[in-house]
Amino acid sequence: MTKKIFFSLSLFILLITTTASAQFTPQVSVAFVNTTQLLEAFPEKEAATQQLVALSDNYKKELELMQNEYNKKYSDYITYQSSLAENIKLRRMQELTELENRMQQFMELAQEDIENQEKAMLEPLKQKISEAIHAVGVERNYTVIYDLANPGIAFVSPSAIDANPYVKQRLGIR
């Protein structure tokens, strides 16, 4: 009889302890998003991409003009080099070198400008995404939302929740 009472009492204590610890264990809710997909879903992203392509094309055209000028001067130099005086040869070689330097500087400035324009166009969209992710996390009471676009995340549990639809809804995009 004492064994039954002891067993019942032990079972009762175990049940109470398990129930109490379950009540005090915080609920962890993990979700994930893919900010690259979210960014691509913005209609403004397509417009920004088109503007950047147009800017890049303009720079390419200008560089082609410079390249054509260089090629013509180089061709003339090679053609007439044997009949030119030494001072004229040196001046033309210097012109070619200066033109090469200008082309290099132009390419660097063009690349820098394209990168700055891209940042200026995309930064507001990235900020909207960040704010929407934060709002969805608070609203849906997630413990953490991982960004799959971040290469530091190597594993996502199959039970994790994809928050992309909620963030898209918050942003008003499809």
C-alpha positions as CSV (number, residue, x, y, z in Angstrom):
1,M,0.0,0.0,0.0
2,T,2.8,2.4,0.9
3,K,4.4,1.6,-2.5
4,K,1.1,2.6,-4.3
5,I,1.0,5.9,-2.3
6,F,4.6,6.6,-2.9
7,F,4.2,5.8,-6.6
8,S,1.1,8.0,-6.9
9,L,2.8,10.8,-5.0
10,S,5.9,10.6,-7.2
11,L,3.7,10.5,-10.4
12,F,1.7,13.5,-9.1
13,I,4.9,15.5,-8.3
14,L,6.4,14.6,-11.7
15,L,3.2,15.8,-13.4
16,I,3.1,19.1,-11.5
17,T,6.8,19.7,-12.2
18,T,6.5,19.0,-15.9
19,T,3.4,21.2,-16.2
20,A,5.0,24.0,-14.2
21,S,8.2,23.9,-16.3
22,A,6.2,23.9,-19.5
23,Q,4.3,27.0,-18.4
24,F,7.5,28.9,-17.6
25,T,9.4,27.7,-20.8
26,P,9.3,30.6,-23.3
27,Q,7.7,29.8,-26.6
28,V,10.3,30.2,-29.4
29,S,9.0,31.1,-32.8
30,V,11.5,31.1,-35.6
31,A,10.7,32.5,-39.1
32,F,12.7,33.3,-42.2
33,V,12.7,35.7,-45.1
34,N,14.7,36.2,-48.2
35,T,15.5,39.9,-48.6
36,T,16.8,39.3,-52.1
37,Q,13.4,37.9,-53.2
38,L,11.6,40.7,-51.4
39,L,13.8,43.3,-53.1
40,E,13.2,41.7,-56.5
41,A,9.4,41.8,-55.9
42,F,9.4,45.6,-55.7
43,P,8.1,47.3,-58.9
44,E,10.5,50.1,-58.1
45,K,13.4,47.7,-58.3
46,E,12.7,47.1,-62.0
47,A,12.6,50.8,-62.7
48,A,15.9,51.3,-60.8
49,T,17.5,48.5,-62.8
50,Q,16.3,50.0,-66.1
51,Q,17.8,53.4,-65.1
52,L,21.1,51.8,-64.1
53,V,21.2,49.9,-67.4
54,A,20.6,53.2,-69.3
55,L,23.3,55.0,-67.3
56,S,25.7,52.1,-68.0
57,D,24.9,52.2,-71.7
58,N,25.6,55.9,-71.8
59,Y,29.0,55.4,-70.2
60,K,29.7,52.5,-72.6
61,K,29.0,54.8,-75.6
62,E,31.2,57.5,-74.3
63,L,34.0,54.9,-73.6
64,E,33.6,53.6,-77.2
65,L,34.1,57.2,-78.5
66,M,37.3,57.5,-76.5
67,Q,38.4,54.0,-77.6
68,N,37.8,54.9,-81.3
69,E,39.8,58.2,-80.8
70,Y,42.6,56.2,-79.2
71,N,42.6,53.5,-82.0
72,K,42.7,56.2,-84.7
73,K,45.6,58.0,-83.1
74,Y,47.4,54.8,-82.4
75,S,46.9,53.6,-86.0
76,D,48.1,57.0,-87.3
77,Y,51.2,56.8,-85.1
78,I,52.1,53.3,-86.3
79,T,51.5,54.2,-89.9
80,Y,53.6,57.4,-89.9
81,Q,56.1,56.6,-87.2
82,S,59.0,56.0,-89.5
83,S,58.5,59.4,-91.3
84,L,58.0,61.5,-88.1
85,A,60.6,63.6,-86.4
86,E,61.6,62.3,-82.9
87,N,59.9,65.2,-81.1
88,I,56.6,64.6,-82.9
89,K,56.9,60.8,-82.1
90,L,57.4,61.6,-78.4
91,R,54.5,64.1,-78.4
92,R,52.2,61.5,-80.0
93,M,53.3,58.8,-77.7
94,Q,52.6,61.2,-74.8
95,E,49.1,61.9,-76.3
96,L,48.4,58.2,-76.4
97,T,49.5,57.7,-72.8
98,E,47.4,60.6,-71.7
99,L,44.4,59.2,-73.6
100,E,44.9,55.8,-72.0
101,N,45.0,57.4,-68.5
102,R,41.9,59.4,-69.3
103,M,40.1,56.3,-70.4
104,Q,41.1,54.5,-67.2
105,Q,40.0,57.4,-65.0
106,F,36.7,57.6,-66.9
107,M,36.1,53.8,-66.4
108,E,36.8,54.2,-62.7
109,L,34.5,57.2,-62.3
110,A,31.8,55.5,-64.3
111,Q,31.9,52.4,-62.1
112,E,31.8,54.6,-59.0
113,D,28.9,56.6,-60.3
114,I,26.9,53.5,-61.2
115,E,27.5,52.0,-57.7
116,N,26.5,55.3,-56.0
117,Q,23.4,55.5,-58.1
118,E,22.5,51.9,-57.4
119,K,22.9,52.5,-53.7
120,A,20.8,55.7,-53.7
121,M,18.0,53.9,-55.6
122,L,18.0,50.7,-53.6
123,E,18.7,51.9,-50.1
124,P,15.1,53.2,-49.5
125,L,13.7,49.9,-50.7
126,K,16.1,48.0,-48.3
127,Q,15.0,50.3,-45.5
128,K,11.3,49.6,-46.2
129,I,12.1,45.8,-46.2
130,S,13.9,46.1,-42.9
131,E,11.1,48.1,-41.3
132,A,8.5,45.6,-42.6
133,I,10.5,42.6,-41.3
134,H,10.7,44.3,-37.9
135,A,6.9,45.0,-37.9
136,V,6.0,41.5,-38.9
137,G,8.3,40.1,-36.2
138,V,6.7,42.1,-33.5
139,E,3.2,41.7,-34.9
140,R,3.5,37.9,-35.2
141,N,5.5,37.5,-32.0
142,Y,8.5,35.8,-33.6
143,T,11.6,35.2,-31.5
144,V,13.8,35.6,-34.5
145,I,13.6,36.0,-38.3
146,Y,16.5,34.7,-40.3
147,D,17.4,36.2,-43.7
148,L,18.1,33.4,-46.2
149,A,20.0,35.9,-48.4
150,N,22.6,36.1,-45.6
151,P,25.2,33.4,-46.3
152,G,25.8,32.9,-42.6
153,I,22.7,30.9,-42.2
154,A,23.4,27.3,-43.1
155,F,20.3,25.5,-41.9
156,V,16.6,26.3,-41.7
157,S,14.3,23.9,-39.9
158,P,11.4,22.6,-41.9
159,S,9.2,23.8,-39.2
160,A,10.4,27.4,-39.5
161,I,7.8,29.8,-40.8
162,D,8.3,31.7,-44.1
163,A,7.6,35.3,-43.3
164,N,8.0,36.5,-46.9
165,P,4.3,36.5,-47.6
166,Y,3.6,38.6,-44.5
167,V,6.4,41.1,-45.3
168,K,5.2,41.4,-48.9
169,Q,1.7,42.0,-47.6
170,R,3.0,44.7,-45.2
171,L,4.9,46.3,-48.1
172,G,1.9,46.0,-50.4
173,I,3.8,44.0,-53.1
174,R,3.2,40.6,-54.6
